Amino acid sequence: MVDVSHASLNYGDLNDARSGRVPVGAVLGSDATGVVVRAAADGTGPAEGTRVVALTSGAFAERVAIDVGALAGIPDGLDPARAVALPVAGVAALRSLRAAGLGPGKRVLITGASGGVGRFAVQLAARAGAHVIASVGSPARGRGLAEAGADEVLTGLEGLDRPVDVVIDSVGGPQLVAAWNLLAPGGSVQSVGWTSGEPAVFPPYATVGPAKSLTSFVIEGDAGADLAELAGLAARGALAVEVGWQGSWERFAEAAEALRGRRVPGKAVLRVTSERRPLDRGNG
Ligand SMILES: NC(=O)c1ccc[n+]([C@@H]2O[C@H](COP(=O)([O-])OP(=O)(O)OC[C@H]3O[C@@H](n4cnc5c(N)ncnc54)[C@H](OP(=O)(O)O)[C@@H]3O)[C@@H](O)[C@H]2O)c1
């Protein structure tokens, strides 16, 4: 059981909220940091008082019960207000790059590079020795990406004419089709998201030719081990966490509007500020 101090807002949380599939009264949210107030009864997992970061359902809560496999300890030197940016965005970036078969010298295109997933993907791909091409919606949205490790920062796919080996795509629509056309034989597109909301129309024969792949992606299974890796990198200063919006969770609507309005570089972080209830009265 964790007392939540911070939650972060993901594009996917907003998709969930608007999906019509979530029952009234359900608690949304996926990224939480806080302090363990009751350890797992079977003795596994962190002890009471441990600071943790988790990828869990129901993260928009003051207190949440979390599977021990879904969390990791927050190392000294890492602020929970930054660690909370890691779960969905960081794990999606890490696992999609892993699935694509990243390696030194590969040309990697990251779309939606200004956002949560994108900024982590740029840094992780650069750390792996790839040539990183970051695609953003406007020049202003590209700020900080060269410093994060991007070799090229493009508006859309403007000027990109050499093939790429890997695409981490969170935009979908016509840009996905264009990225597919740029993919080298043997290459891999990981379809992580679809923020454009537009259909992708492949011209006839676009998918006929030397083998290359377009793979759907979703985070599955426990994220604890990957969270520990990401938190370790962030604590050592090897992974920058850009928080572009932060405030009390009472300002949730403002955060959501900024995220959907493409005004948040990196992540939006909500501070959980309400009064705590005593544990014996709380029910999670
Ligand atoms: N499959 C999974 O497991 C998984 C995990 C995490 C995220 N996702 C998905 O991945 C996507 C990105 O998530 P995120 O948390 O990184 O979101 P985010 O922080 O909001 O970033 C998304 C980026 O997409 C771009 N964008 C937004 N609206 C756009 C539009 N209409 N046309 C073109 N580009 C647009 C924006 O870049 P510019 O402002 O530079 O254009 C923005 O920075 C979402 O679709 C999310 O649902 C999936």
The ligand as an SDF file (V2000), in Angstrom:
LIG
                    3D

 48 52  0  0  0  0  0  0  0  0999 V2000
    1.4040    1.5190  -26.6610 N   0  0  0  0  0  0  0  0  0  0  0  0
    1.7540    1.8780  -25.4340 C   0  0  0  0  0  0  0  0  0  0  0  0
    1.9760    1.0490  -24.5410 O   0  0  0  0  0  0  0  0  0  0  0  0
    1.9000    3.3540  -25.1700 C   0  0  0  0  0  0  0  0  0  0  0  0
    2.6450    3.8190  -24.0860 C   0  0  0  0  0  0  0  0  0  0  0  0
    2.8200    5.1940  -23.9450 C   0  0  0  0  0  0  0  0  0  0  0  0
    2.2140    6.0660  -24.8530 C   0  0  0  0  0  0  0  0  0  0  0  0
    1.4680    5.5740  -25.8540 N   0  0  0  0  0  0  0  0  0  0  0  0
    0.8710    6.4560  -26.8630 C   0  0  0  0  0  0  0  0  0  0  0  0
    1.9300    7.1590  -27.4880 O   0  0  0  0  0  0  0  0  0  0  0  0
    1.4960    8.4550  -27.8570 C   0  0  0  0  0  0  0  0  0  0  0  0
    2.4010    9.5000  -27.2160 C   0  0  0  0  0  0  0  0  0  0  0  0
    2.2330    9.4470  -25.8090 O   0  0  0  0  0  0  0  0  0  0  0  0
    2.9470   10.5230  -24.8980 P   0  0  0  0  0  0  0  0  0  0  0  0
    2.5870   10.2030  -23.5070 O   0  0  0  0  0  0  0  0  0  0  0  0
    4.3620   10.6560  -25.2880 O   0  0  0  0  0  0  0  0  0  0  0  0
    2.1520   11.8360  -25.3570 O   0  0  0  0  0  0  0  0  0  0  0  0
    2.6100   13.3740  -25.3100 P   0  0  0  0  0  0  0  0  0  0  0  0
    3.5600   13.5780  -24.1970 O   0  0  0  0  0  0  0  0  0  0  0  0
    1.3690   14.1760  -25.3610 O   0  0  0  0  0  0  0  0  0  0  0  0
    3.4170   13.5410  -26.6510 O   0  0  0  0  0  0  0  0  0  0  0  0
    2.8150   13.3070  -27.8750 C   0  0  0  0  0  0  0  0  0  0  0  0
    3.4860   14.1190  -28.9640 C   0  0  0  0  0  0  0  0  0  0  0  0
    2.7550   13.8620  -30.1590 O   0  0  0  0  0  0  0  0  0  0  0  0
    2.6630   15.0460  -30.9050 C   0  0  0  0  0  0  0  0  0  0  0  0
    1.2670   15.3190  -31.2960 N   0  0  0  0  0  0  0  0  0  0  0  0
    0.2120   15.5930  -30.4990 C   0  0  0  0  0  0  0  0  0  0  0  0
   -0.8840   15.7930  -31.2220 N   0  0  0  0  0  0  0  0  0  0  0  0
   -0.5020   15.6500  -32.4940 C   0  0  0  0  0  0  0  0  0  0  0  0
   -1.1760   15.7490  -33.7270 C   0  0  0  0  0  0  0  0  0  0  0  0
   -2.4850   16.0600  -33.7890 N   0  0  0  0  0  0  0  0  0  0  0  0
   -0.4910   15.5290  -34.8730 N   0  0  0  0  0  0  0  0  0  0  0  0
    0.8240   15.2410  -34.8220 C   0  0  0  0  0  0  0  0  0  0  0  0
    1.5250   15.1430  -33.6740 N   0  0  0  0  0  0  0  0  0  0  0  0
    0.8590   15.3440  -32.5350 C   0  0  0  0  0  0  0  0  0  0  0  0
    3.1270   16.1940  -30.0600 C   0  0  0  0  0  0  0  0  0  0  0  0
    4.3080   16.6720  -30.6420 O   0  0  0  0  0  0  0  0  0  0  0  0
    4.3900   18.1230  -31.3570 P   0  0  0  0  0  0  0  0  0  0  0  0
    3.7190   19.0970  -30.4680 O   0  0  0  0  0  0  0  0  0  0  0  0
    5.8550   18.3260  -31.5280 O   0  0  0  0  0  0  0  0  0  0  0  0
    3.6760   17.9580  -32.6540 O   0  0  0  0  0  0  0  0  0  0  0  0
    3.4020   15.5940  -28.7060 C   0  0  0  0  0  0  0  0  0  0  0  0
    4.6080   16.0630  -28.1420 O   0  0  0  0  0  0  0  0  0  0  0  0
    0.0300    8.5340  -27.4520 C   0  0  0  0  0  0  0  0  0  0  0  0
   -0.7560    8.1720  -28.5620 O   0  0  0  0  0  0  0  0  0  0  0  0
   -0.0830    7.5060  -26.3520 C   0  0  0  0  0  0  0  0  0  0  0  0
   -1.3970    7.0230  -26.2220 O   0  0  0  0  0  0  0  0  0  0  0  0
    1.3030    4.2330  -26.0230 C   0  0  0  0  0  0  0  0  0  0  0  0
  1  2  1  0
  2  3  2  0
  2  4  1  0
  4  5  1  0
  4 48  2  0
  5  6  2  0
  6  7  1  0
  7  8  2  0
  8  9  1  0
  8 48  1  0
  9 10  1  0
  9 46  1  0
 10 11  1  0
 11 12  1  0
 11 44  1  0
 12 13  1  0
 13 14  1  0
 14 15  2  0
 14 16  1  0
 14 17  1  0
 17 18  1  0
 18 19  2  0
 18 20  1  0
 18 21  1  0
 21 22  1  0
 22 23  1  0
 23 24  1  0
 23 42  1  0
 24 25  1  0
 25 26  1  0
 25 36  1  0
 26 27  1  0
 26 35  1  0
 27 28  2  0
 28 29  1  0
 29 30  1  0
 29 35  2  0
 30 31  1  0
 30 32  2  0
 32 33  1  0
 33 34  2  0
 34 35  1  0
 36 37  1  0
 36 42  1  0
 37 38  1  0
 38 39  2  0
 38 40  1  0
 38 41  1  0
 42 43  1  0
 44 45  1  0
 44 46  1  0
 46 47  1  0
M  CHG  2   8   1  16  -1
M  END
$$$$
